[in-house]
Amino acid sequence: MSDILEVQSVYKKFGSREIIKGISFSVKEGEIFGFLGPNGAGKTTTIKMIVGLISPNKGSIKINGHDIQLEREAALSNVGAVVESPELYLYLTGRQNLEQIARFYKNITKADIDNIGNLVGLNGRLDDKVKKYSLGMKQRLGLASSLLSKPKLLILDEPTNGLDPSGIIDLRNLIKKTAKETGTAVFVSSHILSEIQQLCDTVAFIKSGVIQSIEKLNQEEVTELNHQAFETLILVTREKEKCLDALKNISHIESFKLQNENNNISNILISANAGSIPDIILDLSKQNIRIEEIYKKHQQLEDRYMELVKEVNK
């Protein structure tokens, strides 16, 4: 998959204050990329630079291969955006809203509008007045308007603002469907950690204008650390001493420690080679050590976020 958005060594100052300090990242075709950080971290400034509202002092931003500074029109022709609640004509129908937007582009047909309406789940409601739409339907129409030009990059700034839990789930599924079916690269800025975790493939943590880490969120993928793939496991046993002693000699295990103990049941935290659970079970069973349970421990995004923020604040 090719890189649709490429941000390379970008800096931005306002007066003498440096807001963005050399950030770099890329978003691939069909990827949903989350951008997380506290207030004042530089999220909004970054979005404004991506869409050409302000210019970086140094560095480059390319969209589908076009530099936003040198080829502004070509770069922005590949961008769609939904910023919080979309601006819509409430007295017009959904279809009429899309027709107004279609006037700014070439060769958008009635069939294109119908197809976009179907994609975002508004089939059968496009000819209703927007003032009759729920907030969730308005978000769907806003997304449809941003997709009408078939952009390569979709930018979503706090897309779930104001939605109830059902609307959040619907919008999340819709964004995933859009990225998968159209190959659109999606850049999501949000402060809702749980939503980023459930929506995105990749997340960048930004703090004080610096990207602290860029990490994969797909829990089926293996995190690369120091060129060796590891995963965190929880092993539950009633034979603590025998188990701890045996773990020292299992080659698949990088490190381990006793996490907690309650009523003679011990939880042991293990860092091991990815995919090694069957081998660990086999090695322990050969030594007649009974295992009550063993499973992968998935770190919550909130834990990782706080870990990075604390590191920066030390």
C-alpha positions as CSV (number, residue, x, y, z in Angstrom):
1,M,0.0,0.0,0.0
2,S,1.3,3.4,-0.9
3,D,1.6,6.4,1.5
4,I,-1.2,8.9,0.9
5,L,-0.2,11.4,3.6
6,E,3.5,12.0,4.2
7,V,4.5,14.5,7.0
8,Q,8.3,14.9,7.1
9,S,10.3,16.9,9.7
10,V,7.6,19.6,10.1
11,Y,8.2,22.6,12.4
12,K,5.8,25.4,13.2
13,K,6.3,28.6,15.2
14,F,3.9,31.3,16.2
15,G,6.1,34.3,17.0
16,S,8.9,33.0,19.2
17,R,6.9,30.0,20.4
18,E,7.6,26.7,18.7
19,I,4.4,24.7,18.6
20,I,5.4,21.7,16.3
21,K,8.9,20.4,16.8
22,G,10.0,18.3,13.8
23,I,7.1,15.7,13.6
24,S,7.1,13.0,11.0
25,F,4.6,10.3,10.1
26,S,2.7,8.7,7.2
27,V,-0.7,7.3,6.5
28,K,-1.2,4.5,4.0
29,E,-4.0,3.8,1.6
30,G,-6.9,2.2,3.6
31,E,-5.3,2.9,6.9
32,I,-7.1,4.5,9.8
33,F,-4.5,6.6,11.7
34,G,-5.3,8.1,15.1
35,F,-3.7,11.3,16.4
36,L,-3.8,11.5,20.2
37,G,-2.6,14.1,22.7
38,P,-3.6,16.5,25.5
39,N,-4.9,20.0,24.9
40,G,-2.2,22.2,23.5
41,A,-0.2,19.3,22.2
42,G,-0.3,20.5,18.6
43,K,-3.2,18.4,17.1
44,T,-5.2,21.3,15.7
45,T,-2.1,23.1,14.3
46,T,-1.1,19.9,12.5
47,I,-4.5,19.5,10.9
48,K,-4.4,23.1,9.8
49,M,-1.1,22.5,8.1
50,I,-2.3,19.4,6.4
51,V,-5.3,21.2,4.9
52,G,-3.2,24.2,3.9
53,L,-4.7,26.8,6.3
54,I,-1.3,27.6,7.7
55,S,2.2,26.8,6.4
56,P,5.0,25.0,8.3
57,N,8.2,26.9,8.9
58,K,10.2,23.9,7.9
59,G,9.6,20.4,6.6
60,S,7.2,19.1,4.0
61,I,3.6,17.7,3.8
62,K,2.6,15.6,0.8
63,I,-0.8,14.3,-0.1
64,N,-0.9,11.6,-2.7
65,G,2.6,12.7,-3.8
66,H,1.7,16.4,-4.1
67,D,3.5,18.9,-1.8
68,I,0.9,21.1,-0.1
69,Q,3.2,24.1,-0.4
70,L,4.2,23.7,-4.1
71,E,1.1,22.0,-5.5
72,R,-1.7,23.2,-3.3
73,E,-4.6,22.6,-5.6
74,A,-3.5,19.2,-6.7
75,A,-2.8,18.2,-3.0
76,L,-6.1,19.5,-1.7
77,S,-8.1,17.9,-4.5
78,N,-7.3,14.6,-2.7
79,V,-8.7,15.7,0.7
80,G,-12.1,15.4,2.3
81,A,-12.7,16.6,5.9
82,V,-15.3,16.4,8.6
83,V,-14.6,18.8,11.5
84,E,-16.9,18.1,14.5
85,S,-20.5,18.8,13.5
86,P,-20.7,19.3,9.7
87,E,-22.3,22.5,8.3
88,L,-25.5,21.5,6.4
89,Y,-28.5,23.3,4.8
90,L,-31.3,22.1,7.1
91,Y,-34.1,23.3,4.8
92,L,-32.8,21.2,1.9
93,T,-32.9,17.4,1.5
94,G,-29.8,15.3,2.0
95,R,-29.6,14.8,-1.8
96,Q,-29.9,18.6,-2.4
97,N,-27.1,19.2,0.1
98,L,-24.9,16.7,-1.8
99,E,-25.9,18.3,-5.2
100,Q,-24.8,21.7,-3.9
101,I,-21.4,20.3,-3.0
102,A,-21.2,18.4,-6.3
103,R,-21.3,21.7,-8.2
104,F,-17.7,22.4,-7.1
105,Y,-16.4,19.2,-8.8
106,K,-16.4,17.8,-12.2
107,N,-18.3,14.8,-13.4
108,I,-20.2,13.9,-10.2
109,T,-23.4,12.2,-11.4
110,K,-26.7,11.3,-9.8
111,A,-25.5,7.7,-9.6
112,D,-22.4,8.9,-7.7
113,I,-24.7,10.6,-5.2
114,D,-26.8,7.5,-4.8
115,N,-23.8,5.4,-4.4
116,I,-22.3,7.6,-1.6
117,G,-25.7,7.7,0.1
118,N,-25.8,3.9,0.1
119,L,-22.2,3.7,1.4
120,V,-23.0,5.9,4.4
121,G,-26.3,4.2,5.1
122,L,-28.7,7.0,4.0
123,N,-30.4,5.0,1.2
124,G,-34.1,5.7,1.5
125,R,-33.5,9.0,3.4
126,L,-31.6,11.1,1.0
127,D,-34.8,12.8,-0.1
128,D,-35.9,13.8,3.4
129,K,-35.2,17.3,4.7
130,V,-32.1,17.4,6.8
131,K,-33.9,19.2,9.6
132,K,-35.7,15.8,10.2
133,Y,-32.4,14.0,10.5
134,S,-31.0,12.7,13.8
135,L,-27.5,13.9,14.8
136,G,-26.1,10.6,13.7
137,M,-27.7,10.9,10.3
138,K,-26.3,14.4,9.9
139,Q,-22.8,13.0,10.7
140,R,-23.4,10.4,8.0
141,L,-24.4,13.1,5.5
142,G,-21.3,15.1,6.5
143,L,-19.2,12.1,5.8
144,A,-21.0,11.6,2.5
145,S,-20.2,15.2,1.5
146,S,-16.5,14.7,2.3
147,L,-16.4,11.5,0.2
148,L,-18.3,12.9,-2.8
149,S,-15.1,13.9,-4.6
150,K,-13.6,10.4,-4.0
151,P,-10.7,11.8,-1.8
152,K,-7.6,9.8,-1.2
153,L,-7.3,11.3,2.4
154,L,-10.2,11.8,4.8
155,I,-9.5,14.0,7.9
156,L,-11.9,13.6,10.9
157,D,-11.5,16.0,13.8
158,E,-13.4,14.8,16.9
159,P,-15.9,12.9,14.7
160,T,-18.0,11.5,17.5
161,N,-18.7,14.8,19.3
162,G,-22.3,15.0,20.4
163,L,-23.2,11.4,19.4
164,D,-25.0,9.0,21.7
165,P,-23.4,5.5,22.2
166,S,-25.5,4.0,19.4
167,G,-24.4,6.8,17.0
168,I,-20.8,6.4,18.0
169,I,-20.9,2.7,17.2
170,D,-22.6,3.3,13.8
171,L,-20.1,6.0,12.9
172,R,-17.2,3.8,13.9
173,N,-18.4,1.0,11.7
174,L,-19.1,3.4,8.8
175,I,-15.5,4.8,8.9
176,K,-14.1,1.3,9.0
177,K,-16.3,0.3,6.0
178,T,-15.3,3.4,4.1
179,A,-11.6,2.8,4.6
180,K,-11.9,-0.9,3.6
181,E,-14.2,-0.5,0.6
182,T,-12.7,2.7,-0.9
183,G,-9.1,2.4,0.1
184,T,-9.3,5.9,1.6
185,A,-6.6,6.9,4.1
186,V,-8.3,8.2,7.3
187,F,-6.6,10.6,9.7
188,V,-8.6,10.9,13.0
189,S,-7.8,13.4,15.8
190,S,-9.7,12.7,19.0
191,H,-9.3,12.9,22.8
192,I,-11.6,9.8,23.3
193,L,-9.0,7.1,23.9
194,S,-11.5,4.2,23.8
195,E,-12.8,5.2,20.4
196,I,-9.3,5.5,19.0
197,Q,-8.5,2.1,20.3
198,Q,-11.6,0.5,18.7
199,L,-11.4,2.5,15.4
200,C,-7.7,2.9,14.4
201,D,-5.1,0.7,12.9
202,T,-2.2,3.0,14.1
203,V,-1.9,5.7,16.6
204,A,0.6,8.6,17.1
205,F,1.0,10.0,20.6
206,I,1.9,13.7,20.5
207,K,2.9,15.8,23.5
208,S,4.2,19.4,23.4
209,G,4.6,19.4,19.7
210,V,6.7,16.2,19.7
211,I,5.5,12.7,18.6
212,Q,6.4,10.4,21.4
213,S,5.6,7.1,19.7
214,I,3.8,5.7,16.7
215,E,2.3,2.3,17.4
216,K,0.1,-0.4,15.8
217,L,-3.2,-1.0,17.5
218,N,-4.3,-4.1,15.6
219,Q,-4.0,-6.7,18.4
220,E,-3.5,-9.5,15.9
221,E,-0.2,-7.8,14.8
222,V,3.0,-8.2,16.7
223,T,4.7,-5.2,18.2
224,E,8.4,-4.9,17.1
225,L,10.7,-4.1,20.0
226,N,14.5,-4.1,19.4
227,H,14.1,-6.1,16.2
228,Q,12.5,-9.0,18.2
229,A,8.8,-9.7,18.5
230,F,7.4,-10.1,22.0
231,E,4.0,-10.4,23.6
232,T,2.9,-10.1,27.2
233,L,1.2,-13.1,28.8
234,I,-0.5,-13.9,32.1
235,L,0.1,-17.3,33.4
236,V,-2.1,-18.6,36.3
237,T,-1.0,-21.5,38.4
238,R,-1.2,-23.1,41.9
239,E,2.4,-24.2,41.7
240,K,4.2,-20.9,42.0
241,E,7.6,-22.0,43.1
242,K,7.9,-24.9,40.6
243,C,6.6,-22.7,37.8
244,L,8.9,-19.7,38.5
245,D,11.9,-22.1,38.6
246,A,10.9,-23.7,35.3
247,L,10.4,-20.5,33.5
248,K,14.1,-19.6,34.0
249,N,15.0,-22.3,31.5
250,I,12.4,-21.8,28.8
251,S,14.1,-20.2,25.8
252,H,10.9,-18.6,24.4
253,I,10.7,-16.3,27.5
254,E,12.5,-13.0,27.7
255,S,11.5,-12.1,31.3
256,F,8.9,-12.8,33.9
257,K,7.8,-11.8,37.4
258,L,5.2,-12.6,40.0
259,Q,2.3,-10.2,39.5
260,N,0.0,-11.1,42.4
261,E,-1.0,-14.1,44.6
262,N,-4.4,-14.8,46.2
263,N,-5.7,-18.0,47.9
264,N,-2.7,-20.0,46.6
265,I,-3.4,-18.9,43.0
266,S,-0.5,-17.0,41.5
267,N,-0.5,-14.7,38.4
268,I,2.8,-14.5,36.7
269,L,3.5,-11.8,34.1
270,I,5.6,-13.0,31.2
271,S,7.3,-11.3,28.2
272,A,7.7,-14.0,25.6
273,N,8.3,-14.5,21.9
274,A,5.2,-13.9,19.9
275,G,3.1,-17.1,19.3
276,S,5.0,-19.1,21.9
277,I,2.1,-20.0,24.2
278,P,1.8,-23.6,22.9
279,D,5.6,-24.1,23.4
280,I,5.4,-22.7,26.9
281,I,2.5,-25.0,27.8
282,L,4.4,-28.0,26.3
283,D,7.6,-27.2,28.3
284,L,5.7,-26.8,31.6
285,S,3.6,-29.9,31.0
286,K,6.8,-32.0,30.5
287,Q,7.8,-31.0,34.0
288,N,4.3,-31.9,35.3
289,I,3.5,-28.3,36.3
290,R,-0.2,-27.7,36.3
291,I,-1.4,-24.5,34.6
292,E,-4.8,-23.1,35.4
293,E,-4.8,-20.6,32.6
294,I,-2.5,-18.7,30.2
295,Y,-3.5,-15.8,28.0
296,K,-2.3,-12.7,26.2
297,K,-2.4,-9.4,28.1
298,H,-3.5,-6.6,25.8
299,Q,-2.4,-3.2,27.1
300,Q,-5.2,-0.6,27.0
301,L,-4.6,2.5,25.0
302,E,-5.3,4.6,28.1
303,D,-2.4,2.8,30.0
304,R,0.0,3.4,27.1
305,Y,-1.1,7.0,26.8
306,M,-0.5,7.7,30.5
307,E,2.8,5.9,30.4
308,L,4.1,8.2,27.6
309,V,2.8,11.4,29.2
310,K,4.4,10.5,32.4
311,E,7.7,9.8,30.6
312,V,7.6,13.2,29.0
313,N,6.8,14.9,32.3
314,K,9.7,13.4,34.2
